[in-house]
Amino acid sequence: MHRDEQLTALLAHGTVIPVITINRLEDAVPLARALVAGGVRLLEITLRTAHGLAGAEAIMRAVPEAIVGIGTVLTPEDLARAVAMGARFALSPGATPALLDAAAAAPIPFLPGIATASELMAAMQRGFHTAKFFPASTAGGIPGLRALAGPFPAARFCPTGGISAANAAEWLAEPNVIAVGGSWLTPAAEVAAGQWEAIRARASQVSAQMPTQVPAQMPAQVPAPGAAQVPRPG
Ligand code: 3PG
């Protein structure tokens, strides 16, 4: 299955992806159980702490309904670790040439982070037509995303950075948005206090309100990796 198809299949399981930072390894499994119980199955476990990979592994063992991706992938080595531990997908806040090259050869879907047209072009040249738009709220917000839709009609986005319960639905209503991500589903204070029921209840509310799948996610014809874009004026 092509990576874009793999990604579309994964996103059929939800359009809201919590961005999770594991500060204490023992929180990983109850946190994932709370999210899954609330109907949120796609999880981004970040590599921001020493417990990221171990937490992701623990979730994969104990919570099989969770669909675990690894986030804050900054280097080809991070990506290799994510693949080796069985992550279903990976995301980065950015898109260095080295990381894009490694991701193009990786067996799992990868969402590079982009905030500008040039970053998106570098990603698309290597076959990545779905990107994390990061940091979404300060990189132009919804008007910024709409501006990118003009020259890049084939691009699809998962905005993160500043997404909240208050604006998630607004972002998801954009035709080039296939999912949204963010830390608001797992507030650090609730995690630290073990307030799993509060996290489950929020997840449940979010999953009931958000579309389970955004229609027409992928363009009918995705240009081959490296294919030149037809130059357009402006
Ligand atoms: C990310 O990596 O996606 C962001 O740090 C999430 O941003 P948020 O904390 O504003 O949701």
Boltz pocket constraint, residues with backbone or C-beta under 6 A from the ligand:
constraints:
  - pocket:
      binder: B
      contacts: [[A, 19], [A, 93], [A, 134], [A, 160], [A, 161], [A, 162], [A, 163], [A, 181], [A, 182], [A, 183], [A, 184]]
      max_distance: 6.0
